[in-house]
Amino acid sequence: MPEPIPYRFDRTHVAAELHAAYGDLEPGAETGKTVAIAGRVMALRRQGKLAFAELRDSSGAVQLFALAAVTSRFDAFTALHRGDWVGATGEVVKTRTGELSVKVGDWVLLAEARRGFGDKWHGVTDVDTRYRQRYVDLWANEESRRVFRLRSRVVTMIRRWLEERGFVEVETPILQTLPGGATAKPFVTHHNALDTDLYLRVAPELYLKRLVVGGFERVFEIGRVFRNEGLSPRHNPEFTMLELYAAYLDYTDLMALTEELVAWLAVELRRTSTLDYGGRVLDLTPPWRRATLTDLVAEQTGRELSLEMGVGALRAVADEFGVPWKDDDGPGKLILEVYEKTTEAALWGPVFVVDYPEEVSPLSRPHRSRPGWVERFEAIVAGRELCNAFSELTDPEDQRRRFEAQARARAGGDEEAMAVDEDYLRALEYGLPPTAGIGIGIDRLVMLLADVPTIRDVVLFPTLRPEAGETTRSEADVPS
């Protein structure tokens, strides 16, 4: 009868600690030091009355050295399967061949690998397996483990960096009564007790600015946001966003903050601010280029665009470049569509694309010198939007006008348009000081720093199409 699996195991060391403490031992040396380690058996071979196994934990790997005369249940040890979890206790030694090892005295099975990993130990290359069975990918691919350790460090370091600059971390609702803070189609659910629909947040923006009104002059949140959109190498329906808001600053201050933060992360994590991304050089060293949206379109297409051209002329430009448009698109929306379809992906950057049409920026403050435009920027790095920021709109009357325009668009079928948020308008009436805010996509930032091409490589469990035969909720709820 097999021994029962224990409820716990008293581990004293991890593999990396053993290598750090005893890596310099001479071949054949014994330490007299007894340790207890635990992890997965990755390889095992028997040579008569000796057996050798590689034990891997989250920090690395170390060899288990078993002898029939020393190791309890030696035959059972040699019958372990690749992938089994074990705990082992024994002396730290270095074999005659120079391999740091634990000479196993006692050991215990902690979990049986009932599915054989087979060749997956040597690296999973099938992308569907990697994303769908991340628990296999992480053991099989050191690169995957590297990326997700880096992601953890990025989030930790951003928190520290912001707190050192006086920002306070807060939490705002994920379930919201109104979709707002960004133009995006929300996910909707229903709260039974209140008998009301709620929305998974598309952004925390409006709640964070309520906190600035309340006297928290520098706030930030790192959390999940949800947008009911398609999948692509840079889109996942749930993703992680850093949003921060600072009183008394404008969008020019946030450009300096952004380039300083990103360059600092690159130096800390990659030892340089000049990276290789996708085989191309990407220099994140400040200062980054600043250029207006229309100037960049002119550089890429040779066409000078302006709001004064009117809808007809802008539609003709859109047609010239094969950019689709809708009948209710105004001049600002047409200019943005031309930019996004012809110019954005061609910007290697990094570049701050500054000044956007008011028509497509319902929460941004009017530009102080360009009527019809707002003080907004997006940072484009390697052809992708990394962040979106602006000098915040503080006038409650202007904000109401823009909310109402959004509501009309929503009533007309635009599922990404915002609703009128009366409570947020009430907050603005109490007074929002000059404020600047930014949203930075953590997933895309990690993609840059880790040099990976798709968002699925930096999200542990990306959204995927259900597997063939996978039961949906509606099917599962049907009584048999």
C-alpha positions in Angstrom: 0.0 0.0 0.0 1.5 3.4 -1.0 2.3 5.8 1.8 -0.1 8.7 2.2 0.8 12.1 0.8 1.8 14.4 3.7 -0.1 17.6 4.3 3.1 19.6 4.6 6.9 19.4 4.2 9.5 21.3 6.2 11.9 22.6 3.5 15.1 24.2 4.7 16.7 25.4 1.5 15.9 26.0 -2.2 18.3 24.9 -5.0 19.7 28.4 -5.6 20.7 28.8 -1.9 22.6 25.5 -2.0 24.5 26.6 -5.1 25.3 29.9 -3.5 26.5 28.4 -0.2 28.3 25.3 -1.5 29.0 25.8 -5.1 32.8 26.1 -4.4 33.1 22.7 -2.8 35.9 20.5 -4.2 34.8 17.3 -6.1 34.3 14.5 -3.7 33.8 16.8 -0.7 31.3 16.2 2.0 29.9 19.0 4.2 28.2 17.2 7.1 25.3 19.7 6.6 21.9 18.1 6.4 19.2 20.0 4.4 15.7 19.4 3.3 14.7 20.3 -0.3 11.6 19.8 -2.4 10.6 20.1 -6.1 9.9 18.0 -9.2 12.0 15.1 -10.4 13.0 16.2 -13.9 15.3 13.2 -14.8 16.3 10.0 -13.1 18.8 7.3 -13.9 19.9 4.2 -12.0 23.3 2.7 -12.0 23.2 -0.5 -10.0 23.1 0.5 -6.3 23.3 4.2 -7.2 20.7 6.6 -8.6 20.9 10.2 -9.7 17.9 12.6 -10.2 17.6 16.2 -11.1 15.3 18.1 -8.7 14.0 21.4 -9.9 12.3 24.0 -7.8 11.3 27.6 -8.5 14.9 28.8 -8.0 16.8 26.3 -10.1 17.9 22.7 -10.0 20.1 20.5 -7.8 21.1 16.8 -8.1 19.7 14.1 -5.8 22.3 11.4 -5.1 20.8 8.1 -3.8 22.6 5.0 -2.6 21.0 1.7 -1.8 22.9 1.5 1.5 21.9 5.0 2.6 18.6 6.0 0.9 15.3 4.8 2.5 13.1 2.8 0.1 15.8 2.9 -2.6 13.8 0.8 -5.1 10.8 3.0 -4.8 13.0 6.1 -5.3 14.3 4.7 -8.5 10.8 4.0 -9.7 9.8 7.6 -9.5 8.3 9.1 -12.6 9.5 12.2 -14.4 7.4 15.1 -13.0 6.8 13.6 -9.6 7.1 16.1 -6.7 9.3 14.8 -3.8 10.8 16.1 -0.6 14.3 14.9 0.2 16.5 15.1 3.3 20.2 14.5 3.2 23.8 15.7 3.4 25.1 18.3 0.9 28.0 16.8 -1.0 29.8 17.2 -4.3 30.2 14.1 -6.4 33.5 13.0 -7.8 32.4 14.4 -11.2 31.9 17.8 -9.6 28.0 17.8 -9.3 26.6 19.6 -6.3 24.2 17.1 -4.8 22.1 16.2 -1.8 22.9 12.6 -0.7 19.4 11.4 0.0 18.8 9.8 3.4 15.0 10.0 3.6 12.5 11.2 1.0 8.7 11.4 0.6 6.4 11.6 -2.4 4.6 15.0 -2.4 2.6 14.7 -5.6 2.3 12.1 -8.3 2.5 13.3 -11.9 -0.4 11.3 -13.3 0.0 12.8 -16.7 3.3 12.1 -18.5 5.1 15.3 -19.7 7.1 13.3 -22.2 9.2 15.4 -24.5 7.5 18.6 -23.2 10.3 18.8 -20.6 12.6 19.8 -23.5 10.5 22.8 -24.4 6.9 23.3 -25.6 6.8 24.9 -29.0 3.1 24.5 -29.8 1.7 27.9 -29.0 -1.8 26.6 -28.2 -0.3 24.2 -25.6 1.9 27.0 -24.2 -1.0 29.3 -23.6 -3.7 26.8 -22.7 -1.6 24.7 -20.4 0.6 27.3 -18.8 1.4 24.9 -16.0 3.2 22.8 -18.5 4.8 25.7 -20.4 6.4 27.1 -17.2 8.2 23.9 -16.4 9.2 23.2 -19.9 10.4 26.6 -21.0 12.9 28.7 -19.1 12.1 31.6 -21.3 8.5 31.7 -20.1 9.7 31.6 -16.5 12.0 34.5 -17.2 9.3 36.6 -18.8 6.9 36.2 -15.9 9.5 36.8 -13.2 10.4 40.0 -15.1 6.7 41.0 -15.2 6.5 40.6 -11.4 9.5 42.8 -11.0 8.1 45.5 -13.3 5.0 45.8 -11.2 6.9 45.9 -7.9 9.4 48.4 -9.2 6.7 50.7 -10.6 4.9 50.8 -7.2 8.2 51.7 -5.5 9.1 54.4 -8.0 5.7 56.1 -7.7 5.5 55.9 -3.9 8.9 57.5 -3.8 7.4 60.4 -5.7 4.5 60.9 -3.3 1.8 58.8 -5.1 -0.7 56.9 -3.0 -1.9 53.5 -4.3 -5.7 53.1 -4.1 -8.3 50.6 -5.2 -11.5 51.6 -7.1 -14.5 49.5 -8.1 -14.2 46.8 -10.8 -18.0 46.5 -10.9 -19.4 49.9 -12.0 -22.9 51.2 -12.5 -21.9 53.0 -15.6 -19.3 52.3 -18.3 -16.9 55.2 -18.3 -13.3 56.4 -18.3 -12.5 55.2 -21.8 -14.3 54.6 -25.2 -14.6 50.9 -25.2 -17.4 48.2 -25.3 -17.9 46.9 -21.7 -18.8 43.5 -20.4 -22.1 43.6 -18.6 -23.4 41.4 -15.7 -26.4 41.5 -13.4 -26.5 41.9 -9.6 -29.4 39.9 -8.3 -29.8 41.5 -4.9 -30.0 45.0 -6.4 -31.7 43.8 -9.6 -29.4 46.1 -11.6 -26.9 45.7 -14.4 -23.3 46.3 -13.6 -20.3 46.7 -15.9 -16.8 45.4 -15.6 -14.7 48.5 -15.6 -13.1 49.6 -18.9 -10.9 52.1 -16.9 -10.6 53.4 -13.3 -10.2 56.9 -14.5 -13.4 58.6 -13.3 -13.1 57.1 -9.8 -9.4 58.1 -9.5 -10.3 61.7 -10.4 -13.0 61.7 -7.8 -10.2 61.0 -5.3 -8.2 64.0 -6.5 -11.4 66.1 -5.9 -11.4 64.5 -2.4 -7.8 65.7 -1.7 -5.6 62.8 -2.7 -3.4 64.9 -4.9 -1.3 62.0 -6.3 -3.0 58.6 -6.8 -2.4 55.5 -8.8 -3.9 52.1 -9.3 -2.5 49.0 -11.0 -5.3 46.6 -11.8 -7.3 44.7 -14.3 -9.6 46.4 -16.8 -12.0 44.7 -19.2 -12.9 45.5 -22.7 -15.3 43.4 -24.9 -13.1 43.5 -28.0 -11.3 41.1 -30.3 -8.1 39.2 -29.8 -4.8 40.2 -31.4 -1.1 40.2 -30.7 -1.6 43.3 -28.6 -5.2 42.9 -27.3 -6.7 40.6 -24.6 -10.2 41.2 -23.3 -8.8 41.6 -19.7 -5.5 43.3 -19.2 -3.5 45.2 -16.6 -3.4 49.0 -16.5 -1.4 51.5 -14.5 -3.4 54.7 -14.1 -2.1 57.7 -12.2 -3.4 61.2 -11.6 -1.5 64.2 -10.3 -2.9 67.6 -9.3 -1.1 70.7 -10.5 0.5 69.0 -13.5 -0.3 69.0 -17.2 0.3 66.6 -20.1 3.8 68.0 -20.7 4.8 66.9 -17.1 3.5 63.4 -17.8 5.6 63.1 -20.9 8.7 63.6 -18.8 7.4 61.2 -16.1 6.7 58.5 -18.7 10.1 58.6 -20.5 11.9 58.7 -17.1 10.0 55.7 -15.7 10.3 53.6 -18.8 14.0 54.3 -19.3 14.7 53.6 -15.6 12.9 50.2 -15.8 15.0 49.3 -18.9 18.2 50.2 -17.2 17.3 48.4 -14.0 16.0 45.2 -15.7 18.1 45.1 -18.9 21.1 47.2 -17.8 20.6 49.6 -20.7 18.1 52.0 -22.1 18.9 50.9 -25.7 17.2 47.6 -26.3 16.9 45.1 -29.0 13.2 44.5 -29.7 12.2 42.1 -32.5 15.7 42.4 -34.0 15.6 46.2 -34.2 17.3 48.8 -32.0 14.9 50.6 -29.7 16.5 53.6 -27.9 14.4 54.5 -24.8 16.9 57.1 -23.6 15.1 60.4 -22.7 14.1 62.8 -24.1 11.7 61.1 -26.6 10.6 62.9 -29.7 7.4 65.0 -29.4 5.4 65.6 -32.6 1.8 66.5 -33.4 -0.5 63.9 -34.8 -1.0 65.9 -38.0 2.7 66.4 -38.5 3.3 62.7 -38.2 0.5 62.0 -40.8 2.1 64.5 -43.1 5.5 62.8 -42.8 4.0 59.4 -43.5 1.5 60.2 -46.2 2.5 63.6 -47.6 -0.9 65.0 -46.8 -1.5 68.0 -44.5 -4.7 67.4 -42.5 -6.7 69.9 -40.5 -10.1 70.3 -38.9 -10.8 73.2 -41.2 -10.7 71.0 -44.3 -14.2 69.8 -43.6 -15.8 66.4 -43.7 -15.9 66.0 -47.5 -12.2 66.7 -48.1 -11.2 64.4 -45.2 -13.4 61.6 -46.5 -11.6 61.9 -49.8 -8.3 61.6 -48.1 -9.6 58.5 -46.2 -10.7 57.0 -49.5 -7.3 57.7 -51.0 -5.6 55.5 -48.4 -8.4 52.9 -48.1 -9.5 54.0 -44.7 -13.1 53.1 -43.9 -15.4 55.8 -42.4 -18.9 56.1 -41.1 -21.5 58.7 -42.1 -21.6 60.3 -38.7 -17.8 60.6 -38.4 -16.9 64.3 -37.9 -13.6 65.8 -39.0 -11.8 64.9 -35.8 -12.8 61.2 -36.1 -11.7 61.1 -39.7 -8.3 62.6 -38.9 -7.8 60.0 -36.2 -8.9 57.2 -38.5 -6.4 58.2 -41.1 -3.6 58.5 -38.5 -4.3 55.1 -37.0 -4.6 53.3 -40.4 -1.6 55.0 -42.1 0.8 56.2 -39.6 0.7 54.7 -36.1 2.1 51.2 -36.9 5.0 52.8 -38.9 6.2 54.8 -35.8 9.1 52.9 -34.3 9.7 55.6 -31.8 9.6 56.1 -29.0 7.6 59.2 -29.9 5.0 61.2 -28.0 2.1 61.8 -30.5 0.6 65.0 -29.1 -2.6 67.0 -29.6 -5.7 65.0 -30.6 -9.1 66.3 -31.9 -11.6 67.1 -29.2 -14.2 65.0 -31.0 -12.4 61.8 -30.0 -11.2 62.9 -26.6 -14.2 63.3 -24.3 -12.2 63.6 -21.0 -9.3 65.9 -22.1 -8.9 69.6 -21.5 -9.1 71.9 -24.5 -5.8 72.8 -26.0 -4.6 76.2 -24.7 -3.6 77.5 -28.2 -5.3 75.2 -30.8 -9.1 75.5 -31.0 -10.8 72.1 -31.6 -7.9 70.2 -30.2 -7.1 68.9 -26.8 -3.9 68.4 -24.7 -3.6 64.7 -25.1 -0.7 62.4 -26.0 -0.1 58.8 -26.7 3.4 57.3 -26.5 4.1 55.0 -29.5 6.9 52.5 -29.0 7.7 49.9 -31.6 4.5 50.7 -33.6 2.2 50.2 -30.6 0.4 52.5 -28.2 2.1 52.2 -24.8 0.0 54.9 -23.0 -2.7 57.5 -23.3 -2.5 60.7 -21.3 -3.9 64.2 -21.1 -4.4 67.4 -19.2 -7.7 66.5 -17.5 -11.0 68.3 -18.3 -12.0 70.2 -15.1 -15.0 72.2 -16.3 -18.2 70.4 -15.3 -20.3 72.2 -17.9 -17.9 71.3 -20.7 -17.7 67.7 -19.4 -21.5 67.5 -19.4 -21.6 68.7 -23.0 -19.1 66.0 -24.0 -20.9 63.3 -22.0 -24.1 64.1 -23.7 -22.5 63.9 -27.1 -21.2 60.5 -26.1 -24.6 59.4 -24.9 -26.1 60.4 -28.3 -23.5 58.4 -30.1 -24.3 55.5 -27.7 -28.0 55.8 -28.4 -27.2 55.8 -32.1 -25.5 52.4 -31.8 -21.9 53.2 -30.8 -21.3 50.5 -28.2 -17.9 52.1 -27.2 -19.3 55.5 -26.3 -19.7 56.6 -22.7 -22.8 57.4 -20.7 -23.6 60.6 -18.8 -22.1 60.1 -15.3 -24.1 62.4 -13.1 -22.1 61.6 -9.9 -18.8 62.4 -11.6 -20.2 65.7 -12.8 -21.3 66.4 -9.3 -17.7 65.7 -8.1 -16.4 68.2 -10.7 -18.7 70.8 -9.3 -16.9 70.5 -6.0 -13.7 71.5 -7.9 -11.0 69.5 -9.7 -7.7 71.4 -9.6 -5.5 71.4 -12.7 -4.7 67.7 -13.1 -2.9 65.4 -15.5 -3.6 61.7 -15.8 -2.2 58.7 -17.7 -2.9 55.1 -18.4 0.0 52.8 -19.2 -0.6 49.3 -20.4 1.5 47.0 -18.2 1.3 44.1 -20.6 2.6 46.1 -23.5 5.4 47.5 -21.3 6.5 44.0 -20.3 6.4 43.0 -24.0 9.0 45.6 -24.7 11.2 44.9 -21.8 11.0 41.1 -22.3 11.4 41.3 -26.1 8.3 39.2 -26.9 6.0 39.8 -29.9 2.5 39.0 -28.5 0.5 39.9 -25.4 -0.2 36.2 -24.8 3.5 35.8 -23.9 3.1 38.1 -21.0 -0.4 37.2 -19.7 -0.2 34.0 -17.6 -3.7 32.8 -18.7 -4.8 34.7 -21.8 -8.3 34.5 -23.2 -8.6 31.7 -25.7 -11.3 30.1 -27.8 -12.8 27.2 -25.9 -11.4 23.8 -26.7 -13.4 21.4 -28.8 -15.8 19.6 -26.6 -15.4 22.1 -23.7 -18.7 22.6 -21.9 -20.0 26.2 -21.9 -21.9 27.5 -18.9 -25.3 27.4 -20.6 -24.7 23.7 -21.6 -23.5 22.8 -18.1 -26.7 24.3 -16.5 -29.0 22.1 -18.5 -30.3 19.3 -16.2 -29.6 15.8 -17.3 
